[in-house]
Amino acid sequence: MCGRRARRRNGRAAEKRKAGSVTMDLHDKEILPGEILPVVVIGNGPSGICLSYLLSGYAPYLSPGAWHPNPLLHAKLREQPQRSLLDQDLEYLCEGLEGRSSNPVAVLFDSLLLPDSDFGLEHSSPLEWRYEPERAVPHLVLGKGPPGGAWHAMEGSMLTLSLANWMELPGLKLKDWMRDKRRNVRNDRATPAEIASYYEHYVSQMGLEQNFACGTTVTAVTRQPGGRDGAPPCWRVTGLQRREGEALGVTL
Ligand SMILES: Cc1cc2nc3c(=O)[nH]c(=O)nc-3n(C[C@H](O)[C@H](O)[C@H](O)COP(=O)(O)OP(=O)(O)OC[C@H]3O[C@@H](n4cnc5c(N)ncnc54)[C@H](O)[C@@H]3O)c2cc1C
C-alpha cells in the first residue's frame, strides 16, 4: 500500500502527509506506509466474505469417507484425497458440471458446498475446511456498510426467495447458527435481516474482522507504474471512511 494519504473532514479537503507515519487513518488498521497489500477486495457482501475466508488460510479437502452424489465428480475427488482442492486442476474438476452460474468454478463450489441443492435435496458437503496459516495472503476487504453487503439494504422482514441454506458460507451451518440464536427457519426460508446478521457473525466467528474495513467507500482505483527503485506496479485505491459521524478520505 502506498504511504501517501489525503484526509478530508466535514467536506473540507485538508491534504496531510506524514513521511514517517506508521499507521494510516483506516480505523483499527495498521498499514505501513509504502507497504503493498497483495489483495484489496472492494465490496463486503457474501462474495467478499467468502474470498476473505479463503485468503485467510482456510483450505478445502475431501473429508475422509465423504461421498458426492455426482459419480463422476466423486471419482475425480477420490483421485487425490490428500491434496487440497486449491492445489488441484479445477478445470478438470469442473468438466461436465451444470448449475446456475456461467462461471464453472462457481458451479463447482456450489456443488461441493451444497450438493444437489438445486433439486431441494440436502446432501452434506463432502468438504472439510482446514486452517493452514502458511496459505494466508494479506488482504483488506472494503465495504460501505457492515459485512453482508446487499443483505443489509433489503427489507428485513420478508422471506428469502431461495432456500436459506443457499446463502450459507463454508464452515458455519446457517441452520446451526439459527438454532443457537433460537430462531426458526420458516419453510426453509429466512429473512434478509437474519442472513445479514449471520454474515456479520460469520466474520467475527471465523476471525476475519482484522481484514475488514467497514464504512469505507472506494471512489477511485488507479494504476501506479513501478518505481525506479524496482518497486512493482500496483493499484492505488482511494476512498472515504465514515467513522462516528465524520467522513475521512483515505488513499491506500
Ligand atoms: C431484494 C433482493 C432479494 C434477493 N434475494 C435473494 C435470494 O433469495 N437468494 C439469493 O441467492 N440471492 C438473493 N439476492 C441476491 C443476493 O443479495 C446477491 O446475490 C448477493 O448479495 C451478492 O453478493 P456479493 O457479495 O457479490 O455482492 P453484494 O451483496 O451486492 O455486496 C457488495 C457490497 O459492496 C458494496 N460496494 C459497492 N461499491 C462499493 C464501493 N465503491 N466501495 C465500497 N463498497 C462498495 C455495496 O454497498 C455492497 O454492500 C437478492 C437480492 C435482492 C436485491
The ligand as a Tripos MOL2 file, in Angstrom:
@<TRIPOS>MOLECULE
LIG
   53    58     1     0     0
SMALL
NO_CHARGES

@<TRIPOS>ATOM
      1 C1        -34.3540   -7.7960   -2.9160 C.3       1 LIG1
      2 C2        -33.3100   -8.8640   -3.1550 C.ar      1 LIG1
      3 C3        -33.6110  -10.1900   -2.8360 C.ar      1 LIG1
      4 C4        -32.6800  -11.1950   -3.0350 C.ar      1 LIG1
      5 N1        -32.9990  -12.4920   -2.6950 N.ar      1 LIG1
      6 C5        -32.1010  -13.4670   -2.8920 C.ar      1 LIG1
      7 C6        -32.3970  -14.8230   -2.5300 C.ar      1 LIG1
      8 O1        -33.4590  -15.1450   -2.0420 O.2       1 LIG1
      9 N2        -31.4490  -15.7640   -2.7690 N.ar      1 LIG1
     10 C7        -30.2460  -15.4580   -3.3220 C.ar      1 LIG1
     11 O2        -29.4230  -16.3550   -3.5150 O.2       1 LIG1
     12 N3        -29.9240  -14.1880   -3.6380 N.ar      1 LIG1
     13 C8        -30.8180  -13.1900   -3.4550 C.ar      1 LIG1
     14 N4        -30.4970  -11.9120   -3.8020 N.ar      1 LIG1
     15 C9        -29.1780  -11.6800   -4.4070 C.3       1 LIG1
     16 C10       -28.0810  -11.5630   -3.3480 C.3       1 LIG1
     17 O3        -28.3400  -10.4800   -2.4970 O.3       1 LIG1
     18 C11       -26.7710  -11.3450   -4.0730 C.3       1 LIG1
     19 O4        -26.5760  -12.3940   -4.9800 O.3       1 LIG1
     20 C12       -25.5880  -11.3130   -3.1240 C.3       1 LIG1
     21 O5        -25.7760  -10.3830   -2.0800 O.3       1 LIG1
     22 C13       -24.3530  -10.9540   -3.9510 C.3       1 LIG1
     23 O6        -23.2610  -10.8910   -3.0690 O.3       1 LIG1
     24 P1        -21.9840  -10.0240   -3.4180 P.3       1 LIG1
     25 O7        -21.0450  -10.1860   -2.2720 O.co2     1 LIG1
     26 O8        -21.4760  -10.4220   -4.7560 O.co2     1 LIG1
     27 O9        -22.4850   -8.5300   -3.5750 O.3       1 LIG1
     28 P2        -23.3360   -7.5940   -2.5990 P.3       1 LIG1
     29 O10       -24.1150   -8.3780   -1.6020 O.co2     1 LIG1
     30 O11       -24.0900   -6.6820   -3.5130 O.co2     1 LIG1
     31 O12       -22.2270   -6.7960   -1.8050 O.3       1 LIG1
     32 C14       -21.4010   -5.8540   -2.4170 C.3       1 LIG1
     33 C15       -21.1910   -4.7130   -1.4400 C.3       1 LIG1
     34 O13       -20.2050   -3.8570   -1.9960 O.3       1 LIG1
     35 C16       -20.5580   -2.5320   -1.6720 C.3       1 LIG1
     36 N5        -19.9240   -1.6250   -2.6190 N.ar      1 LIG1
     37 C17       -20.2710   -1.3990   -3.9110 C.ar      1 LIG1
     38 N6        -19.4610   -0.4620   -4.4330 N.ar      1 LIG1
     39 C18       -18.5910   -0.1170   -3.4540 C.ar      1 LIG1
     40 C19       -17.5170    0.8150   -3.3750 C.ar      1 LIG1
     41 N7        -17.1850    1.5890   -4.4250 N.pl3     1 LIG1
     42 N8        -16.8350    0.9360   -2.2100 N.ar      1 LIG1
     43 C20       -17.1680    0.1650   -1.1390 C.ar      1 LIG1
     44 N9        -18.1750   -0.7310   -1.1560 N.ar      1 LIG1
     45 C21       -18.8830   -0.8650   -2.3010 C.ar      1 LIG1
     46 C22       -22.0700   -2.4860   -1.7850 C.3       1 LIG1
     47 O14       -22.5590   -1.4120   -0.9870 O.3       1 LIG1
     48 C23       -22.4340   -3.8480   -1.1910 C.3       1 LIG1
     49 O15       -22.6620   -3.7270    0.1960 O.3       1 LIG1
     50 C24       -31.4110  -10.8900   -3.6030 C.ar      1 LIG1
     51 C25       -31.1010   -9.5570   -3.9190 C.ar      1 LIG1
     52 C26       -32.0320   -8.5520   -3.6930 C.ar      1 LIG1
     53 C27       -31.6460   -7.1250   -4.0350 C.3       1 LIG1
@<TRIPOS>BOND
     1     1     2 1
     2     2     3 ar
     3     2    52 ar
     4     3     4 ar
     5     4     5 ar
     6     4    50 ar
     7     5     6 ar
     8     6     7 ar
     9     6    13 1
    10     7     8 2
    11     7     9 ar
    12     9    10 ar
    13    10    11 2
    14    10    12 ar
    15    12    13 ar
    16    13    14 ar
    17    14    15 1
    18    14    50 ar
    19    15    16 1
    20    16    17 1
    21    16    18 1
    22    18    19 1
    23    18    20 1
    24    20    21 1
    25    20    22 1
    26    22    23 1
    27    23    24 1
    28    24    25 2
    29    24    26 1
    30    24    27 1
    31    27    28 1
    32    28    29 2
    33    28    30 1
    34    28    31 1
    35    31    32 1
    36    32    33 1
    37    33    34 1
    38    33    48 1
    39    34    35 1
    40    35    36 1
    41    35    46 1
    42    36    37 ar
    43    36    45 ar
    44    37    38 ar
    45    38    39 ar
    46    39    40 ar
    47    39    45 ar
    48    40    41 1
    49    40    42 ar
    50    42    43 ar
    51    43    44 ar
    52    44    45 ar
    53    46    47 1
    54    46    48 1
    55    48    49 1
    56    50    51 ar
    57    51    52 ar
    58    52    53 1
@<TRIPOS>SUBSTRUCTURE
     1 LIG1         1 GROUP 0 **** ****
